[in-house]
Amino acid sequence: MEKFDNTIPWQHSHIFDDGNPLAERNTRWAVWLTAITMVVEIAGGWIYNSMALLADGWHMSSHAMALGLSVLAYGAARRLAHSKRFAFGTWKIEILGGYTSAILLVGVAGLMLFQSVERLLAPSPIHYDQAILIAMVGLLVNLACAWLLKDGHALHHGTDSHDNHHHDLNLRSAYLHVMTDAATSLLAIVALFGGKWWGASWLDPVMGIVGAGLVSAWAYGLLRDTGRVLLDAEMDAPVVAEIHDAIKSAPVEAAIADLHVWRVGKGSYACILSLVVDETVAPDDIKRYLGVHRELAHVTVELNQARG
C-alpha cells in the first residue's frame, strides 16, 4: 500500500485530529468505576431483596454501556487512523459514538418518565433510609466519574465562535451520561428527604419527571451538535465567512462559483473551492491566501477562466 510522503509538497496526511488520549484513559476508568458500582448494587439488591437497589443498579448499567461505547469509539478512531478506507480520517467515528450515546440518553429519559408517571398514579411504599443511602452512594460515584471526565468546554452549547467547534463531542456524551446519573441521584435525595420528613411521597415521582425533562434537554443538545457534524451542516460556520473575506481581499480578481466546507476534526475543516478568475493564477496562490486560517486542514481549489 502506498504511504504518505511528507517530502512531496502536494501530498499531505489525512489524519486531521490527534485524538484525545487523556479523555480515552479517563473514560475507561469511569467505565470500570460505574460497572463495579452497578454489580455491587445489583448483587446487594438480590441478596437483601431491595427493589430500589436493583433498580438503581440496572439504571447504572445503561450508563456503563454508554461510557463503554465512548471508549470503543476512541479506540476505533485511533486504531483505524492510518486506514486508506477513510477519505477524511476517522474522527467522525467519535462523533458517531456521541450520536449513538445521545440516543441512549433519550431512552433513559423515556424510561425515567414512564416509571415516574407510573409511581405517581400508583404509589408504593418507600424505604427511605435505604433509598437515601443508595442515592448518596450513586451521587458520590458519579461525581468521581465527572471529575475524571471534566472538560472546560464539555457543556458549552454556543454556536458563534471558533472555540465552540473544538469540543470533544464523544467526551461530552460520556460526561452527560455521568451528569445525568448525578442529577438523578441529587433529585432523588431531595425528594426522599422531603418524603421522610414531611410525608410528601409524591415528590419522588415528580422529581423523576423533572429529571427526565433535564435529560431530554441534554440529549437534544448532543443530538443537534453531533448530527450537524455527521450531516456536514457546516456552511454557517465562521470559517465560511472567513473564506469569502480572504477571496475578496486577495490581490487577484476572483469570484466564488462554488464552495463546500465540512469538519474533519475537532478544530479542522476541509474545503472545496471553485473560483472564476480573469487572470492567470495558480491554485497554490489561492491556498496561500487561505493559509492564514489554520483550521482549514484540507483545501482543494478549482480555477475557471472567465469568458472574455
Beta strands, then each sheet from edge to edge (+ up, - down):
strand 1: 254-265
strand 2: 268-277
strand 3: 296-305
sheet 1: 1+ 2- 3-
end
